[in-house]
Every structure is written in structure tokens, then in C-alpha cells.
Amino acid sequence: EVGGRRPFCRRWRRRREEMATIQDRISQYKTAPFDARFPNTNQTRNCYQNYLDFHRCQKALTATGKDVSVCDWYRKVYKSLCPNSWVNKWDDHREAGTFAGKI
């Protein structure tokens, strides 16, 4: 104990506050924010990367039994950037096992 409190409790409280902040950001999401990795007007790569990140996040968290709701951020970003026809095509390719990206 440090100062009458256990260090673990403080870490747990800080982690819970961080998760609340992430959930707040996701719920207040309106459109894709600026991403320094994709500074150009053409947002095709940004769209594709967020699609991959969403599915990688879901796969990793599902495998470990954790809450996948934190992956919603990526889904909302790619949904706002990507044309629906692309997303539908990529979903079809993933289901058929012919998707080119590494998830």
C-alpha cells in the first residue's frame, strides 16, 4: 500500500477512465479525423487501412475473449471514408477467402 491505497486500484481506475474516454469518443464520432499517415486529399489508402484495422482488431480481441466494442472506431472511420460498393466487395472477398489484405 502507498498512502493508504493499493497501486493496483489506481491503475485499474485509470484504465477504466481511459476506456470511458474511448467510448465517449466513439459515441461522439461524426466523421473521420485527420490522420497524419494520410496527409493527401486522396483518402483511398486511409479507407482501406481502417477497414483492415477494424477486422484485425475484431479478430485479435475475439481470440482473447475481450470486448470488441473498442474496434467500432475503425468501423465508423472506414464507413465514412469508403464507398459502400468497395466495402461490400471486400466483405464478399473475405467471406469467399479471396481477400487480398492480411487480417
N, C-alpha and C positions, 0 to 999 in steps of 0.2 A: 504494500500500500504506500501511496505517495500522497501526503496531505490529506489522509482520511479517505482517499478514493483509490480504487484499483485502476492501474493504467489501461487494462483491457476495456473497462467500462467507457473510458474516454474515447478510445479508438473505435469502439462499437458505436457510440453516439455520433462521432464524426462521420463514420461510414454511413449510418442511417441518414444523416443530414445531407451527405453527398448524393445518396440515392433519391432523396426527396427533391433535391435541386435538379437532377437529371429528369425525373418525372415531370417537374414543373416546366422545364424547357421543352420537353416533348409535347406536353399538353398545350403550351402557348405557341407552338410551331405554326408559322404561316407560310413561309417559302424558304427555299434553300439559301443559307447564309453564304457569304464569301468564303471560299476555300483557297488558301494561298497555293495549294498544289496545282490549281487550275485557274491561272490568272486571266486567261484569254476569254474572249466573248463566246467562242465555241465551247459548249459545255457537254459535248458528247462523251468525253472521257470521264468527266465528273459523274455523269449519269450512270455509265457502265460500272465505274468503281464503287459507287454507292449501292448498286444492285448486287455486286459481288460481296461487298462488306455486309449487307443485310443477311444474305444467305450463309455466309461464313459465320457470322455472329450467331445466327439461329442454330446452325449445326453444332458449333462449339458449346453453346450453353445448354442445348438439349442433351448432348452427350454427357455433360457433367451434372445434369439434373437441376440446373439453375433457372431462374426466371428469365424468360426471353423478351420481356417487355422492354428492356433497355435497347433492344435491336430496332424498335419502332422508329427511332430517329433516322436510321438509314433508309427504312422503307418510305418514310414521309419525304425524304430528300429525293430519292430516285423517282417516286411517284410524281413529284412536282417538276422534275427535270426531263424525264424520259417520255417520249411518245408512247401511248398505250399499245400501239402496234408492235413496238420493239419489245416491250415487257411481255406481251402475250406470246410473241415468237420465242423469246428466251425461256419463258415458262414451259412452252411446248418442247423445246430442245432439252431442257433439264429433265422433264418427265420421260422423254424418249431416251435419255442417256447420251445425247449427242451434243450437249452444250460445250462450247469451246473453252469457257473460263474454268479456272481451278477453284472449286468451292470446297 
